[in-house]
Amino acid sequence: MDIKLQIKDTLSKLLKVKLEDLKDDVALQNSVGVDSTEMVEAVIALEKTFNTKLSPNEITKFSTINDIEKIVQSKLGSS
């Protein structure tokens, strides 16, 4: 499973939304109404999914699936 699909799968389960509702280039706040608490929960879930640590400053950068994918890839050393 590729990184973007893993991110979408994790967020879909956490936020209880359909995969197709998670648009790659639309802010999560706009597409599925994610609030700050849900973003913290998402970061924790993504840390578990990818077995990596994300800094609190990165939480504010998480606006789209594409943004999240770039951050996760940088943590995993992938391109």
N, C-alpha and C positions, 0 to 999 in steps of 0.2 A: 504494500500500500504506500503510495507516495505521501510526502509530507503534507501537501495541501489537503488531500483526502482525509488523512488522519486528523488534521486540525478541524476540518468540517465535521467529521464524525464525532469527535470529542465535544465540540461546541453544540452540535445538534442534540446530543444526549443530555448535556448539562442544561441547556436552555429550553429543552423540550420543543424544538422547532424542526421542521423538515429540512433535509439537506439542501433542497432546491431554494429554500428561503434565505440561505446564507450566500449572498452574492460576493464574488471575489473583490470587486472594486467599489463597493458601497459600504459606508461606515456602519458598523454593527449597531450603533445607537439608532441609526436611521432605518436600517433594514429590518431589524428584529427587536428594537427598543431595549437594548442592553443598558442597564444602569451601572453605577460604579461598584456596587456590591457584587453584581454578577460578573463584572470584569475581574475582580479579585478572585472570585471562584473559578473563573475561566483560566486565569494564570496558574492557579494551583493545579487544576486539572491538566493543563498543558505541560506543566513541570513533571507531573506523574507520567503522562503519556510518553514524553520524550526523554525522561530521566535526565533532566537538565535543570539548572537554576536560572530563573529570570529575575532581574532586579526590579524593585518597585518603580524606578524611573521608567522602565519599559512599559509598565502598565498603561501609562498615559499615551504611549505611542501606538497602542493597539487600537487602530480604528477600522481597518479592513482586513479581510482574510489575507490579501496579498501582503499587507504590512506584517501580520503575524507570521506568515510563511518566511519572509526575509529574516526576521529576528530569530526564529527557530533554526533556520538554515545556518545563520551565523554562529549560533551556539553549538550546533552539531558539526560545524566545519564543512558543511556541504555547500554546493553551489547550484 
